[in-house]
Amino acid sequence: MLAAGAIVVLGGCSSSAPLFLSDGRATTLVQCRVGSDSCSQQASAACNGAYDVVRQSSEGGTLNLIYACRAK
């Protein structure tokens, strides 16, 4: 699946252009401290509360969250 490969690429670089899911939605990567709810707050604010988690991982105390806003 093209989206899965694109997400792996996105996970390595937080400043890259948005990548898209197979349904056309753009993905966004946010990073925050593990244990903080900052990532989910950022996603919720950017998407007016409605988003899907595409991928989530943590390493070295940093949480990486890739999300896509839900269609309106």
Chimera marker file (.cmm) of the C-alpha trace (Angstrom):
<marker_set name="trace">
<marker id="1" x="0.000" y="0.000" z="0.000" r="1" g="1" b="0" radius="0.5"/>
<marker id="2" x="1.455" y="3.326" z="-1.068" r="1" g="1" b="0" radius="0.5"/>
<marker id="3" x="0.217" y="5.191" z="2.015" r="1" g="1" b="0" radius="0.5"/>
<marker id="4" x="2.035" y="2.814" z="4.352" r="1" g="1" b="0" radius="0.5"/>
<marker id="5" x="5.330" y="3.385" z="2.540" r="1" g="1" b="0" radius="0.5"/>
<marker id="6" x="4.776" y="7.111" z="2.544" r="1" g="1" b="0" radius="0.5"/>
<marker id="7" x="4.130" y="7.084" z="6.284" r="1" g="1" b="0" radius="0.5"/>
<marker id="8" x="7.422" y="5.337" z="6.957" r="1" g="1" b="0" radius="0.5"/>
<marker id="9" x="9.210" y="8.086" z="5.037" r="1" g="1" b="0" radius="0.5"/>
<marker id="10" x="7.294" y="10.767" z="6.931" r="1" g="1" b="0" radius="0.5"/>
<marker id="11" x="8.207" y="9.230" z="10.273" r="1" g="1" b="0" radius="0.5"/>
<marker id="12" x="11.878" y="10.036" z="9.701" r="1" g="1" b="0" radius="0.5"/>
<marker id="13" x="11.449" y="13.740" z="9.016" r="1" g="1" b="0" radius="0.5"/>
<marker id="14" x="9.098" y="16.071" z="10.833" r="1" g="1" b="0" radius="0.5"/>
<marker id="15" x="9.552" y="18.969" z="8.406" r="1" g="1" b="0" radius="0.5"/>
<marker id="16" x="8.599" y="17.219" z="5.165" r="1" g="1" b="0" radius="0.5"/>
<marker id="17" x="5.564" y="18.126" z="3.101" r="1" g="1" b="0" radius="0.5"/>
<marker id="18" x="2.328" y="16.346" z="4.035" r="1" g="1" b="0" radius="0.5"/>
<marker id="19" x="1.798" y="12.904" z="2.583" r="1" g="1" b="0" radius="0.5"/>
<marker id="20" x="-1.603" y="11.571" z="1.651" r="1" g="1" b="0" radius="0.5"/>
<marker id="21" x="-3.628" y="8.511" z="2.562" r="1" g="1" b="0" radius="0.5"/>
<marker id="22" x="-5.287" y="6.388" z="-0.113" r="1" g="1" b="0" radius="0.5"/>
<marker id="23" x="-8.531" y="8.329" z="0.489" r="1" g="1" b="0" radius="0.5"/>
<marker id="24" x="-6.775" y="11.635" z="-0.293" r="1" g="1" b="0" radius="0.5"/>
<marker id="25" x="-6.505" y="13.010" z="3.242" r="1" g="1" b="0" radius="0.5"/>
<marker id="26" x="-3.237" y="14.715" z="4.151" r="1" g="1" b="0" radius="0.5"/>
<marker id="27" x="-1.262" y="13.355" z="7.095" r="1" g="1" b="0" radius="0.5"/>
<marker id="28" x="0.544" y="15.439" z="9.687" r="1" g="1" b="0" radius="0.5"/>
<marker id="29" x="3.346" y="14.466" z="12.061" r="1" g="1" b="0" radius="0.5"/>
<marker id="30" x="3.511" y="16.023" z="15.523" r="1" g="1" b="0" radius="0.5"/>
<marker id="31" x="6.040" y="15.250" z="18.225" r="1" g="1" b="0" radius="0.5"/>
<marker id="32" x="5.736" y="15.733" z="21.951" r="1" g="1" b="0" radius="0.5"/>
<marker id="33" x="7.085" y="14.391" z="25.224" r="1" g="1" b="0" radius="0.5"/>
<marker id="34" x="5.957" y="10.871" z="26.129" r="1" g="1" b="0" radius="0.5"/>
<marker id="35" x="3.247" y="11.091" z="28.802" r="1" g="1" b="0" radius="0.5"/>
<marker id="36" x="2.049" y="14.486" z="27.616" r="1" g="1" b="0" radius="0.5"/>
<marker id="37" x="-1.299" y="14.973" z="25.898" r="1" g="1" b="0" radius="0.5"/>
<marker id="38" x="0.162" y="17.756" z="23.745" r="1" g="1" b="0" radius="0.5"/>
<marker id="39" x="0.159" y="15.651" z="20.541" r="1" g="1" b="0" radius="0.5"/>
<marker id="40" x="-3.515" y="14.780" z="20.822" r="1" g="1" b="0" radius="0.5"/>
<marker id="41" x="-4.353" y="18.385" z="21.729" r="1" g="1" b="0" radius="0.5"/>
<marker id="42" x="-2.511" y="19.650" z="18.635" r="1" g="1" b="0" radius="0.5"/>
<marker id="43" x="-4.272" y="17.129" z="16.384" r="1" g="1" b="0" radius="0.5"/>
<marker id="44" x="-7.649" y="17.896" z="17.896" r="1" g="1" b="0" radius="0.5"/>
<marker id="45" x="-7.162" y="21.645" z="17.493" r="1" g="1" b="0" radius="0.5"/>
<marker id="46" x="-5.977" y="21.315" z="13.885" r="1" g="1" b="0" radius="0.5"/>
<marker id="47" x="-8.906" y="19.044" z="12.954" r="1" g="1" b="0" radius="0.5"/>
<marker id="48" x="-11.688" y="20.681" z="14.971" r="1" g="1" b="0" radius="0.5"/>
<marker id="49" x="-11.740" y="17.623" z="17.224" r="1" g="1" b="0" radius="0.5"/>
<marker id="50" x="-12.150" y="14.930" z="14.545" r="1" g="1" b="0" radius="0.5"/>
<marker id="51" x="-9.005" y="13.046" z="13.511" r="1" g="1" b="0" radius="0.5"/>
<marker id="52" x="-7.749" y="9.522" z="12.946" r="1" g="1" b="0" radius="0.5"/>
<marker id="53" x="-4.427" y="8.278" z="14.294" r="1" g="1" b="0" radius="0.5"/>
<marker id="54" x="-2.515" y="6.828" z="11.348" r="1" g="1" b="0" radius="0.5"/>
<marker id="55" x="0.590" y="5.804" z="13.276" r="1" g="1" b="0" radius="0.5"/>
<marker id="56" x="1.987" y="6.390" z="16.731" r="1" g="1" b="0" radius="0.5"/>
<marker id="57" x="5.427" y="5.495" z="18.060" r="1" g="1" b="0" radius="0.5"/>
<marker id="58" x="7.828" y="6.608" z="20.737" r="1" g="1" b="0" radius="0.5"/>
<marker id="59" x="11.572" y="6.652" z="21.110" r="1" g="1" b="0" radius="0.5"/>
<marker id="60" x="13.938" y="8.412" z="23.446" r="1" g="1" b="0" radius="0.5"/>
<marker id="61" x="11.145" y="10.055" z="25.425" r="1" g="1" b="0" radius="0.5"/>
<marker id="62" x="9.490" y="11.518" z="22.308" r="1" g="1" b="0" radius="0.5"/>
<marker id="63" x="6.057" y="10.524" z="21.043" r="1" g="1" b="0" radius="0.5"/>
<marker id="64" x="5.578" y="10.686" z="17.264" r="1" g="1" b="0" radius="0.5"/>
<marker id="65" x="1.949" y="10.930" z="16.185" r="1" g="1" b="0" radius="0.5"/>
<marker id="66" x="0.879" y="10.862" z="12.554" r="1" g="1" b="0" radius="0.5"/>
<marker id="67" x="-2.750" y="11.805" z="12.105" r="1" g="1" b="0" radius="0.5"/>
<marker id="68" x="-5.251" y="12.714" z="9.398" r="1" g="1" b="0" radius="0.5"/>
<marker id="69" x="-8.260" y="14.968" z="9.882" r="1" g="1" b="0" radius="0.5"/>
<marker id="70" x="-11.591" y="13.285" z="9.292" r="1" g="1" b="0" radius="0.5"/>
<marker id="71" x="-13.682" y="14.421" z="6.361" r="1" g="1" b="0" radius="0.5"/>
<marker id="72" x="-16.243" y="17.065" z="7.231" r="1" g="1" b="0" radius="0.5"/>
<link id1="1" id2="2" r="1" g="1" b="0" radius="0.2"/>
<link id1="2" id2="3" r="1" g="1" b="0" radius="0.2"/>
<link id1="3" id2="4" r="1" g="1" b="0" radius="0.2"/>
<link id1="4" id2="5" r="1" g="1" b="0" radius="0.2"/>
<link id1="5" id2="6" r="1" g="1" b="0" radius="0.2"/>
<link id1="6" id2="7" r="1" g="1" b="0" radius="0.2"/>
<link id1="7" id2="8" r="1" g="1" b="0" radius="0.2"/>
<link id1="8" id2="9" r="1" g="1" b="0" radius="0.2"/>
<link id1="9" id2="10" r="1" g="1" b="0" radius="0.2"/>
<link id1="10" id2="11" r="1" g="1" b="0" radius="0.2"/>
<link id1="11" id2="12" r="1" g="1" b="0" radius="0.2"/>
<link id1="12" id2="13" r="1" g="1" b="0" radius="0.2"/>
<link id1="13" id2="14" r="1" g="1" b="0" radius="0.2"/>
<link id1="14" id2="15" r="1" g="1" b="0" radius="0.2"/>
<link id1="15" id2="16" r="1" g="1" b="0" radius="0.2"/>
<link id1="16" id2="17" r="1" g="1" b="0" radius="0.2"/>
<link id1="17" id2="18" r="1" g="1" b="0" radius="0.2"/>
<link id1="18" id2="19" r="1" g="1" b="0" radius="0.2"/>
<link id1="19" id2="20" r="1" g="1" b="0" radius="0.2"/>
<link id1="20" id2="21" r="1" g="1" b="0" radius="0.2"/>
<link id1="21" id2="22" r="1" g="1" b="0" radius="0.2"/>
<link id1="22" id2="23" r="1" g="1" b="0" radius="0.2"/>
<link id1="23" id2="24" r="1" g="1" b="0" radius="0.2"/>
<link id1="24" id2="25" r="1" g="1" b="0" radius="0.2"/>
<link id1="25" id2="26" r="1" g="1" b="0" radius="0.2"/>
<link id1="26" id2="27" r="1" g="1" b="0" radius="0.2"/>
<link id1="27" id2="28" r="1" g="1" b="0" radius="0.2"/>
<link id1="28" id2="29" r="1" g="1" b="0" radius="0.2"/>
<link id1="29" id2="30" r="1" g="1" b="0" radius="0.2"/>
<link id1="30" id2="31" r="1" g="1" b="0" radius="0.2"/>
<link id1="31" id2="32" r="1" g="1" b="0" radius="0.2"/>
<link id1="32" id2="33" r="1" g="1" b="0" radius="0.2"/>
<link id1="33" id2="34" r="1" g="1" b="0" radius="0.2"/>
<link id1="34" id2="35" r="1" g="1" b="0" radius="0.2"/>
<link id1="35" id2="36" r="1" g="1" b="0" radius="0.2"/>
<link id1="36" id2="37" r="1" g="1" b="0" radius="0.2"/>
<link id1="37" id2="38" r="1" g="1" b="0" radius="0.2"/>
<link id1="38" id2="39" r="1" g="1" b="0" radius="0.2"/>
<link id1="39" id2="40" r="1" g="1" b="0" radius="0.2"/>
<link id1="40" id2="41" r="1" g="1" b="0" radius="0.2"/>
<link id1="41" id2="42" r="1" g="1" b="0" radius="0.2"/>
<link id1="42" id2="43" r="1" g="1" b="0" radius="0.2"/>
<link id1="43" id2="44" r="1" g="1" b="0" radius="0.2"/>
<link id1="44" id2="45" r="1" g="1" b="0" radius="0.2"/>
<link id1="45" id2="46" r="1" g="1" b="0" radius="0.2"/>
<link id1="46" id2="47" r="1" g="1" b="0" radius="0.2"/>
<link id1="47" id2="48" r="1" g="1" b="0" radius="0.2"/>
<link id1="48" id2="49" r="1" g="1" b="0" radius="0.2"/>
<link id1="49" id2="50" r="1" g="1" b="0" radius="0.2"/>
<link id1="50" id2="51" r="1" g="1" b="0" radius="0.2"/>
<link id1="51" id2="52" r="1" g="1" b="0" radius="0.2"/>
<link id1="52" id2="53" r="1" g="1" b="0" radius="0.2"/>
<link id1="53" id2="54" r="1" g="1" b="0" radius="0.2"/>
<link id1="54" id2="55" r="1" g="1" b="0" radius="0.2"/>
<link id1="55" id2="56" r="1" g="1" b="0" radius="0.2"/>
<link id1="56" id2="57" r="1" g="1" b="0" radius="0.2"/>
<link id1="57" id2="58" r="1" g="1" b="0" radius="0.2"/>
<link id1="58" id2="59" r="1" g="1" b="0" radius="0.2"/>
<link id1="59" id2="60" r="1" g="1" b="0" radius="0.2"/>
<link id1="60" id2="61" r="1" g="1" b="0" radius="0.2"/>
<link id1="61" id2="62" r="1" g="1" b="0" radius="0.2"/>
<link id1="62" id2="63" r="1" g="1" b="0" radius="0.2"/>
<link id1="63" id2="64" r="1" g="1" b="0" radius="0.2"/>
<link id1="64" id2="65" r="1" g="1" b="0" radius="0.2"/>
<link id1="65" id2="66" r="1" g="1" b="0" radius="0.2"/>
<link id1="66" id2="67" r="1" g="1" b="0" radius="0.2"/>
<link id1="67" id2="68" r="1" g="1" b="0" radius="0.2"/>
<link id1="68" id2="69" r="1" g="1" b="0" radius="0.2"/>
<link id1="69" id2="70" r="1" g="1" b="0" radius="0.2"/>
<link id1="70" id2="71" r="1" g="1" b="0" radius="0.2"/>
<link id1="71" id2="72" r="1" g="1" b="0" radius="0.2"/>
</marker_set>
